[in-house]
Amino acid sequence: MNMIKTAIAAFAALACISATAAAEDFPTKPVTMVIPFVPGGSTDPVGRFLANALQEKWGQPVVVSNKPGAGSTIGNAEVAKAKGDGYTILFTTAAFTTAAATFKSLNYDSKTDLIPVAITSSSPYVVVGSSKLQANTSDDLKELASSRELFLATAGLGSSAHFAGELFLKALGAKSKAIHYKGSSEAMLDMVAGRSDIYVGSVSAAVENIKAGQVRGLAILGATRSEALADVPTTQELGLDASAFQWFGVFVPKGTPMEIVEKINADVNEAMSTVAGQEIAHKFGATVKAMNVAEFGTFVHKEIDTWTALANELGIAQ
């Protein structure tokens, strides 16, 4: 019996050594980074920066593959079904958690089929009002909402911008109707034209239009003002319970050895902490943010629960 226990212990130790060695050697071949959105926008350049930084560090190609469609779920599903060895990674946004809350029949499980690895950066959401809207402040908007329905432009059903908008309107107590576009660019075009009343999206998607006077910045969701829009008050300052932010992050398929997960986390954090990493984040109105694997996992699962509750309350879930 003792011989059996000794053999089992020896085998376990050998397996641990092998796993550690595999992580130290990783990667030994090209890695595919799936981005579940079309080329362009803020996700693509940040993802490509990270891919290039990891490629330089790893000495292996990191090939970006854009797989857009169905609110990012097509790309998510492709990575979820990939082999759990670290050679297929997902670079996505907060849309990962809102998609989980919106679509009941996904062909993957957002909480178990993909491992949250690392967050790279975050950007505050800003509430944008049409220049034709008879409201210059959130109080004006609340008064207007008491007399008529507001039209909320979104970057698509179930998008993070959609949920951030619904969260704000719920806090405001406003009646609204969501108008879904194919992306933030299309939504902003109609905002500038005055065909929608408000839009809630990342600062990076709205700052130039706000500074040009084409739309108005009404509020930043959360407690901290944005450096890019220092004159726009926060929802906390306005007494509104609406806090959320856009983020970018990395995921891998379940089954990926934890040693490799930890290595990717450390290498992503290192790449984003460089001057170049901070510059690419700042270019799109974001700041570099770092979490360890456990912290990011807890954060992602909490967001899924929060958005699921809101989706069920408002009848968004499909």
VEXKE-882616 format. One line per field, with one value per residue (C-alpha): x, z, y. Coordinates in Angstrom, 1 decimal, padded with zeros to 4 digits. Layout:
N
X <- c(X,...)
Z <- c(Z,...)
Y <- c(Y,...)
//
This chain:
318
X <- c(000.0,002.8,004.5,001.3,001.0,004.6,004.1,001.0,002.8,005.8,003.4,001.7,005.0,006.1,002.9,003.3,006.9,005.8,003.0,005.3,007.9,005.2,004.2,007.8,008.2,004.8,004.3,006.2,004.1,001.8,-001.0,-004.4,-006.1,-009.8,-011.4,-015.2,-015.8,-015.2,-011.8,-011.7,-013.2,-011.3,-011.2,-009.2,-006.2,-005.9,-006.1,-003.5,-001.2,-001.4,-000.9,002.2,003.5,003.0,004.5,007.7,007.8,007.0,009.1,006.1,003.5,000.3,-002.2,-005.3,-008.5,-011.6,-014.8,-017.7,-021.4,-024.3,-023.2,-019.7,-021.0,-019.7,-016.1,-016.8,-018.1,-015.2,-012.7,-015.0,-014.8,-011.0,-008.5,-007.6,-003.9,-003.4,-002.9,-006.3,-007.2,-010.1,-009.7,-013.0,-014.9,-017.7,-020.0,-018.9,-020.9,-023.9,-024.2,-024.4,-027.3,-029.1,-029.1,-030.5,-029.6,-025.9,-024.0,-021.4,-021.5,-020.1,-019.2,-017.7,-016.5,-014.1,-011.6,-011.2,-007.5,-006.7,-008.2,-006.1,-007.8,-011.1,-013.0,-015.9,-019.2,-020.6,-024.3,-024.6,-027.5,-028.5,-027.7,-031.4,-032.6,-034.2,-032.0,-028.6,-028.4,-029.6,-032.2,-033.5,-033.5,-035.5,-038.1,-038.3,-038.8,-041.8,-043.6,-042.5,-040.7,-037.0,-035.3,-032.1,-029.6,-027.6,-024.6,-026.8,-029.2,-027.4,-024.3,-022.5,-023.6,-027.2,-027.0,-025.2,-028.0,-030.7,-028.9,-028.8,-032.4,-033.6,-031.7,-033.3,-036.7,-037.3,-039.6,-037.7,-037.5,-034.3,-033.2,-030.6,-027.9,-025.1,-022.5,-021.4,-020.5,-024.0,-025.6,-023.5,-024.4,-028.0,-027.3,-025.5,-028.4,-030.9,-032.8,-032.3,-032.3,-029.5,-026.7,-024.5,-021.2,-017.4,-015.8,-013.6,-016.6,-018.1,-015.4,-014.6,-018.3,-018.8,-015.8,-017.0,-020.3,-022.3,-023.7,-023.7,-022.0,-024.5,-023.0,-020.2,-021.4,-019.7,-017.8,-014.8,-014.8,-013.1,-009.9,-011.0,-014.3,-013.4,-016.5,-019.0,-020.3,-020.6,-023.8,-022.6,-022.4,-025.9,-027.3,-028.0,-027.3,-025.8,-022.2,-020.5,-017.5,-016.3,-013.4,-011.1,-010.0,-008.5,-010.1,-009.0,-011.0,-011.7,-009.1,-006.2,-003.5,-003.6,000.2,-000.3,-003.3,-001.1,001.7,-000.6,-002.0,001.5,002.6,-000.6,-000.2,003.5,002.7,000.0,002.1,004.7,004.6,003.4,000.6,-000.5,-000.4,-002.6,-005.2,-005.1,-005.6,-009.1,-010.1,-009.1,-006.6,-004.6,-006.1,-004.6,-006.1,-004.8,-006.6,-008.9,-009.8,-010.8,-012.8,-014.8,-015.3,-016.6,-019.0,-020.4,-021.0,-022.8,-025.1,-025.7,-026.6,-028.7,-030.8,-031.3,-032.1,-034.7,-036.2,-036.5,-037.4,-034.2,-033.3,-034.1)
Z <- c(000.0,000.9,-002.4,-004.3,-002.4,-003.1,-006.8,-006.9,-005.2,-007.6,-010.6,-009.3,-008.8,-012.2,-013.8,-011.9,-013.1,-016.7,-016.5,-015.2,-017.9,-020.6,-019.3,-019.3,-022.9,-024.1,-026.9,-029.2,-032.3,-033.7,-031.5,-032.9,-031.4,-032.2,-032.1,-032.4,-034.2,-037.6,-038.3,-037.2,-034.2,-030.9,-030.2,-033.3,-032.9,-029.2,-029.9,-032.7,-030.5,-027.8,-030.4,-031.7,-028.2,-027.2,-030.5,-029.7,-026.2,-027.2,-030.3,-032.1,-034.5,-032.9,-035.8,-035.4,-036.8,-036.9,-036.5,-036.2,-035.9,-033.6,-030.9,-030.7,-030.0,-033.2,-032.3,-028.6,-029.7,-032.0,-029.1,-026.7,-029.0,-029.5,-027.8,-024.3,-024.8,-024.9,-028.7,-029.3,-027.3,-027.4,-027.2,-026.5,-024.6,-022.0,-024.8,-023.6,-020.5,-022.0,-024.7,-022.0,-020.4,-023.7,-025.6,-023.7,-026.4,-026.9,-028.1,-025.3,-021.6,-020.8,-017.3,-017.8,-021.5,-021.4,-018.8,-018.0,-018.2,-018.1,-018.4,-020.4,-020.0,-019.2,-020.4,-018.8,-020.5,-021.4,-021.8,-025.0,-026.0,-029.5,-030.2,-031.2,-027.8,-025.6,-022.7,-021.6,-018.3,-016.8,-014.9,-018.2,-019.6,-016.7,-017.1,-020.8,-020.1,-017.9,-021.0,-023.7,-024.5,-025.2,-028.1,-027.1,-029.8,-029.2,-030.9,-031.3,-029.2,-026.2,-026.8,-023.8,-025.0,-025.0,-021.4,-020.2,-021.8,-020.2,-016.8,-017.0,-018.1,-015.3,-012.8,-014.4,-014.2,-017.9,-020.4,-023.5,-026.7,-027.9,-031.5,-032.4,-035.0,-036.4,-034.4,-032.5,-035.7,-037.2,-033.9,-033.6,-037.1,-036.3,-033.0,-034.9,-037.3,-034.4,-035.3,-031.8,-028.4,-026.4,-026.7,-024.0,-025.1,-024.5,-024.2,-027.2,-029.4,-028.5,-027.5,-030.9,-031.7,-028.3,-028.6,-032.1,-030.6,-032.7,-029.6,-025.9,-023.1,-020.2,-017.7,-017.1,-015.6,-012.3,-009.7,-011.5,-014.3,-017.6,-018.3,-021.9,-020.9,-017.6,-017.7,-017.8,-014.4,-013.1,-012.3,-008.7,-008.6,-010.1,-007.5,-010.0,-009.2,-012.6,-012.7,-015.4,-017.7,-021.0,-020.8,-023.0,-021.9,-022.8,-022.5,-023.3,-023.7,-020.6,-020.0,-020.6,-018.0,-015.2,-015.5,-019.1,-018.0,-015.4,-017.9,-020.4,-017.6,-016.6,-020.2,-021.0,-017.9,-018.7,-022.3,-021.3,-018.6,-021.1,-022.4,-025.7,-024.0,-022.0,-025.1,-027.2,-024.3,-023.9,-027.6,-027.3,-024.1,-021.8,-019.0,-018.5,-015.9,-014.4,-012.4,-011.6,-013.0,-009.9,-009.7,-013.4,-013.2,-010.3,-012.0,-015.3,-013.5,-011.4,-014.5,-016.2,-013.1,-013.0,-016.6,-016.6,-013.8,-015.8,-019.0,-017.2,-015.5,-018.7,-021.0,-023.1,-022.8,-025.9)
Y <- c(000.0,002.4,001.6,002.5,005.8,006.6,005.8,008.1,010.9,010.5,010.5,013.7,015.4,014.5,015.8,019.0,019.4,018.6,021.2,023.9,023.1,023.3,026.7,027.9,026.7,028.1,028.9,026.7,027.3,030.1,031.4,032.6,035.6,035.7,039.2,038.8,042.1,043.6,045.2,048.8,050.5,050.5,046.7,045.9,048.2,047.5,043.7,044.0,046.0,043.2,040.5,042.2,042.7,039.1,037.9,039.9,038.5,034.9,034.6,033.0,034.5,035.7,035.8,038.0,036.5,038.7,036.6,039.2,038.5,037.8,040.3,038.8,035.3,033.7,034.5,033.5,030.1,029.4,029.9,028.0,025.0,025.2,022.9,024.1,024.5,028.3,028.4,029.9,033.0,035.5,039.2,040.8,043.5,043.9,042.6,039.1,039.5,041.4,038.7,036.1,038.0,038.6,035.3,032.3,029.7,030.2,027.2,027.7,028.4,031.8,030.8,027.4,027.1,030.1,031.0,034.8,035.4,039.1,042.5,045.0,048.4,050.1,053.2,055.0,055.2,058.6,059.5,061.5,063.7,064.8,068.5,068.8,067.4,070.0,068.9,070.2,068.3,065.1,067.0,068.5,065.0,063.6,066.4,065.7,062.0,062.8,064.1,061.7,058.6,058.9,057.1,055.3,054.6,051.4,049.7,046.6,044.5,043.1,045.2,046.7,050.1,048.9,047.7,050.8,052.9,050.8,051.0,054.8,055.2,052.9,055.1,058.2,056.7,057.4,055.8,054.8,052.8,051.3,051.6,049.1,049.8,047.6,049.4,052.5,054.4,054.0,054.9,058.1,059.1,059.2,060.9,063.7,063.9,064.2,061.0,059.6,061.2,059.7,057.2,055.6,054.3,054.5,057.8,056.8,056.4,059.8,062.2,063.7,064.3,065.9,068.2,069.2,070.2,067.7,066.0,066.8,064.9,064.7,062.3,059.8,056.5,056.0,058.0,059.3,062.0,061.3,063.1,063.5,065.0,066.8,069.1,066.2,065.3,061.7,059.9,059.7,063.5,063.6,061.2,058.5,054.8,053.9,052.7,050.7,050.8,049.4,047.0,044.8,041.3,038.0,034.5,031.0,027.7,025.6,022.9,025.2,024.4,026.9,027.4,028.6,030.8,032.4,033.0,034.6,036.9,038.0,038.6,040.6,042.7,043.3,044.3,046.8,048.3,049.6,053.1,051.8,049.9,052.9,055.1,052.7,052.5,056.3,056.8,055.2,057.0,054.1,053.5,050.4,048.1,044.9,042.0,038.6,035.5,035.0,038.7,038.9,035.7,037.0,040.3,038.7,036.3,039.1,041.2,038.3,038.0,041.8,042.1,039.0,040.4,043.6,041.8,039.7,042.7,044.7,041.8,042.1,038.4,036.4)
//
